[in-house]
Amino acid sequence: MAVHPRVQTLAQTFLAHADQEAPGLVEGLYLTGSVALGDFRPHTSDVDFVIVTGRAPRARELELLRGVHTRTRADVPKPQFNGIHVTWDDLTGNPASCGPVPSVTNGRFRSRASADVNPATWHVLAEHGVAVRGPHPLELDVWDELEGLRAWSLGSLDEQWRRWRERAGRLVTPRGLAVLGSLAPSWSVLSVSRLHFTLKTGEITSKSGAGAYALHAFPERWQRIVNECLRVRRSANASSLYESALARRRAALDYIEMVLDDALRPGLSVA
């Protein structure tokens, strides 16, 4: 699969630094997220990764990895390079049993974190992952079970997104003010739509694919906010479909609440 030149430069820069600083440590590098799903947008997308080592990195190796990511970010500041470091054995089992792993979130390296250690990451890697180094994902033994993916999607909506919606609903807070911008509404509306799609189909789609799904899955009254969020994802320059940021914020929050209520009602299941 061909990837955007910026993505290729970023991945190769990381590998060059890794091989120089810790030869032999990084055995696999796979791209997931928007790159794997064919929806990478240079102005808004991160590059999500799964880096594989033969065994869990020791303390000294963790510091080397931290330095490798720091140097990579200095050489290629954007797009952000976010993801997790796991072993081949980690991928064979339920991610719920994996425990915290080294990860990078919003450009920050953590030695032990649980972000992105979930069935969605495992599923995208197994079905769509882009191998920069290592065997093709179809040759890997990656745990990938529908019920685990569905349970995780439900939990994410019920816990993470319910909490996010509540906090974003308070205007005079950092999160509430962020939703006055364009990126936060687009990211959140399309993210909850993706999870709803997964519950209905048992598959994972891109954010753009989730928007296309939402246009058909929900009543016509919601099409304006969905199209607005797709507009933001596709272009940073096109004119807004809303007369004010406050009106768009209200529509986004109402849409998210609707999707949460619909997804969590009894009877919604994989077709």
N, C-alpha and C positions, 0 to 999 in steps of 0.2 A: 504494500500500500504506500503510495506517494504521500509524503507529509510536507507541510509548509516549510519553506527554506529557513524561517526563524526557528521552527521546532527542530529541524535537523541540526542547525548550528548549535542550539542549546544542548541537545543530547550529546553531540560529539564533543563539545567543550567539557561537559561533565565527565565523560569517559576519559578524555585526555588527562584531566587533573586527577581522576581516581587512579588511573594506571600509573601515573607518575608518583603519587603520594602513597598509595597502598596497592602495589602490584598484586594481581590475582584475587583481590578481595571481592570485587564486583563481577559476579559470574553471569548475571542476567540484568538487562534493562528493558522494561516494557512500558509502552505508553498506553494510557487508558483515557478515560474522560472524553472530552470533546474531540481530541485528536483521533482516538480509536473509533469514535462514533461518526466521524466525518463532518463535524460541526465546529471546527476550530475557527475562531474569529480573532484576528490579530489585535483588534482594539479593545477586546473585553475578556478573552479566554486566558486561563492559565494552562500550563502543560502539566498534566497529572502523570505520575510515574509509579511503577512498582519495581523496585531494585531488589535483586535476589543475591544473597550471599550463601556460601556453602554451609555456614554455621552462624549462630548469633554473634555479632561483632563483640569483641572484648573492649574493655574500657579505653585502651590505647587506640584501637581501631575506630571507636566511636568519635574520638577527638579528631582522628584523621578525616573521617567522613564529614564532620562538622566543618573542618577547614576546606575540604573539597567543595562543599556547597557554598561556602562563603566566597571562594575564588571564582566559582562558576557564576554566582550572582554579580560579582564585580565585573566580570568579562561580558556577561549577557544579562543586564538588569531586567529586561522584559522580553518575553512573557515570564511570569513567575513559574518556578519549577517546584511543584508541591507533590508530595506522595509519601510512600512508606518503604521501609527496608525490611524484608522478610527472608526466610530461608526457603529452600525447595520443599522441605518437610512441612513448613507452615502452610503452604498452599494446598497440601493434600487433605487438610482437615477443615472443619467448621471454623470460620474466623472467630466465632464467639469463644473458642478454646485457645486462641492464639495469644491473647494477653497483649499488653502494651508493647509497642515496637518502636525503633527509631523512626522518626518521621519529620517531614518539613511541612509546615502549615503557614501560609501567608509569608513565605520566605524565611521562617524561623525554624531552626533545627532543634528538635527535642529528642533526648535519648530514649524516653519512654512516653508514648502517647497512644491513644486509641482511635484518633480520627482516621477515617478511611479504612479501618480494619473492619470490614463488614461484607455481607454477601453480595452487595452491589459491585464492589471493587473486584471480588473474586469472579463474578459472573461476566463483567465486561472484559476482564483479562482472558478468561476462558473462551469467550465467544468472539471478541473483537480486538483483543490486544495487539499492539504493533510491536514486534520484536526489533529492538535496536541491537541488542546483544543477547544471545541465548537461543535455544530451540524455539521453533514456531509454537505459539500457544496451543495449537491443536495437538502438539506432541507432548504437552505437559499433563501431569496428573493434578488437575485443579478441582477442588471441591466445588460443586455447583448444584444446589438442590432448590427446586422451586419453592417448597414450603418454607425453607429458611429465608429465601429472598422475600417472600410475601410477609412473613412474620416481622422481618426487619423493617420493611416498608411501612407496615402498620404502626410499629413502634416509633419510627421516625416521625410520622405524621402526628401521632397522639402525644408524644413527649416533646421532641425538638420543635416541631412546627407550631404546636399549640402554644408553647412557651414563647416562641419567636413572635407569633401574632399578638400575643398579649403585651409583650414589651414594646413592639413596634407601634401598637395602638396608642401609646402615651407620647404625645407630640414632643413635649419638651424633655426629651431624653436623647442620647446619642443615636440610638437605633431609630427612634421615632423621627428624628430630623433627617437621618440618612434616607428614609423612604420618600423625602421630598425631592431627592435627586432622581436620576433616570435609571441608574444601574441597579440599585437595591430593589425597586419594584420589579424590574425585568427578571433579575436573578431569582427572586422569591416566588413570583407568580409561575414562572416556567419550572422551577424546582418542585413545587407541590404538584404541578400538573404531571411531571415525570413520575412521581410516586403513584399518583392515581392511575396512570397508564400501566405501571407495573402490576398494580393490584388487579386490573382488569384483564391484562394479557399474559402476565407471567414473563414479560420481556422488559428490556431496558431500552429507552430511546434517548436521543439527544435533547437538549433544551429546545432547539428549533422543531424537532419532531414532536415534542410534547406540546408545543404551541399549536401545531397543525392538528394534533389529536384533540386538544381542548376546543378548537373552533367547531368541531363536530360533536363532541361529547356533551357539551353543556348548552343551555338555552342561549338564544340569540343576544339577549341583554348583556352577556359577558364577552361578546366578540370584540368590542371596542378596546377593552383593557388588554385582552390577549394580543390583538393586532398591534397595540402600542408597545407591548413588551417585545414582540417579534421585531418591530421597527428598531427599537433600541439595540437589540442583539445584532441586527443586520448592518446597521449604519449609525455612526455617531452624529451624522449631519442632517438627516431628514427631519422635517418639521413634526412636532408632537401632534397627536390626535386630541390632546386635551388643552383647554383654555388656560389652565393653571396647574402648578405642581401640586397644590392642595387637592384639586379635584382628582388628579391621577392617583395621589396617595390614598384617598378615600376609596376609589374604585379598586385599587390593588388589594387593600386590606379586606374589603368586602368579598372580593373574589377568593382570597385565601381562606377566609372563614367558610365560604360556601363549599369549597373543595374539601376542607377538613371535615365538615359535617357530612358531606356526601360519602367520602371515603370511609368514614368510621361508622356509618349506619349499618345495622345488621343486614346481611344478605349480599354485600358487595364482595364478589369473589372472582377468581380467574375464570374466564369463559371457557 
